[in-house]
Amino acid sequence: MQAGAGQAVPPLLSTGVPGLDAVLAGGLLAERLYLLEGEPGTGKTTLALQFLAEGARTGENVLYIALAESEIELRGAADSHGWDLAGIAIEEVAPSDDMLDPDRQYTIFHPSEIELAATNQRILAAIDRHHPARLVLDSLSELQLLAENPLRYRRQVLALKQYMASRHCTTMLIDDRSALDDGLQVRSVAHCVIALELQNQAYGNDRRRVRVVKYRGVPFRSGTHDYKIAREGLVVYPRLVAADTRRDGNHHRLSSGVPELDAMIGGGLEVGMSTLISGPAGSGKSTLAAQFVHAATTRGEPCAMFLFEEARSKLLHRTDELGMRLKDALDTGLLSVQQVDPAELTPGEFAQAVVDAAERGARMIVIDSLNGYMHAVPDERFQSTYLHELLNYLSQRGVSALLVGVQQNMLGMSMTTSADASYLADSVIMLRYYETEGEVRQAISVFKKRGSAHERSIRRFEIGPQGLRIGPTLAGFHGILSGMPTVGGTPFP
């Protein structure tokens, strides 16, 4: 592959960080200088070690030059992730302990003039000894403080960049932002800048985000992307962009296994469409979603369920009593049920879990409940946008999505949920309570469905030992949606 005036485009190198290569449009161009910046605790050292470990895995010479940390500290960090640093050369270029000796204090020359030259010599000597194809220099703050002024610091970085280019080495510089500089000096010199950010949350785990500030000549995925520091190291969850996976899907309907319900929704749910099942607490929303899953797994279609509120064991027990053998589908691998801890959730991590389920072949995915997801990320201003992109992605892959939404009021006309149903869902199934003859009963209706006609009627809805039952139209009542209907004919018994 050629670029410009006959120059070969350097190969792409993997960072070794799951998800980060996708953000970088494939990885890092070889023989370039990169800047990795972030405050202490954001995982810079962990990412750098993954970058070098990936190089060592492919047989490259790799070198970690530590200006502030000791080799013992680095190996301790690696041990916490279960890594073996075999194949990664580590050189400590830190002040020796004799710097504390009063006889070693400089009087004629400023300390930085002596120490900067000595530090440079030790860095170059380490590079000459190991001939690395990948190099990490940690951290720039030490060089910046030794250089004292921006001009001298910039010249140091430029000289290092030219030297490493002549050695055909891919270099990653780490900046912990502890020096009194805004970092723009190095940003302008680096070929690519990767910024790690740590955002404190009022409750639960801190939110971690990665952002590619610049990457010359590469169409990288801009914006912020969630990441976490796990046992295996940094894991990045690229922000989902549905347009990147646009495709035409199949168009057919999925039966719920209940003929009366299928008739209400125009023959069944459309493949690839999202459906919101909305209603007050206890009205049967999760059970109705489980019925669709039961019917799909009975047809041999893989499904996935993400539970924010109900425990997995309770769901399986409850549906088993209703004749929906979800446990059988779970045992055969047709169904996966993941219980989500809201305090540990980030939108990117959840979206990636749903995408992974779709890539494993799931044809129907249930999110129970939408309110649980919204409450899990209360400080996120773009919750609906995240979900909209996720549902578009599933639609383009022909995956049907069922969203369970809890309404705030048990009775009455107020039917608000935590999300805009018209924005998120292609279809809306509404469950309601209504009071009549001293008894609280349930009703079901289809409020919206894109793609085909549907019944406008309101029917009685029951859950019993034999499963779901859809009764005839409640023609004898008026005002069912208000919760307190009046009888204008023969009521449904």
Secondary structure, 3 states (H helix, E strand, C coil): CEECCCEECCCEECCCCCCHHHHCCCCEECCCEEEEEECCCCCHHHHHHHHHHHHHHCCCCEEEEECCCCHHHHHHHHHHCCCCCCCEEEEECCCCHHHHCHHHCCCCCCHHHHHHHHHHHHHHHHHHHHCCCEEEEECHHHHHHHHCCHHHHHHHHHHHHHHHHHCCCEEEEEECCCCCCCCHHHHHHCCEEEEEEEECCCCCCCEEEEEEEEECCCCCCCCEEEEEEECCEEEEECCCCHHHHCCCCCCCEECCCCHHHHHHCCCCEECCCEEEEEECCCCCHHHHHHHHHHHHHHCCCCEEEEECCCCHHHHHHHHHHCCCCHHHHHHHCCEEEEECCHHHCCHHHHHHHHHHHHHCCCCEEEEECHHHHHHHCCCCCCHHHHHHHHHHHHHHCCCEEEEEEECCCCCCCCCCCCCCHHHHCCEEEEEEEEEECCEEEEEEEEEEECCCCCCCCEEEEEEECCEEEEEEECCCEECHHHCCCEECCCCCC
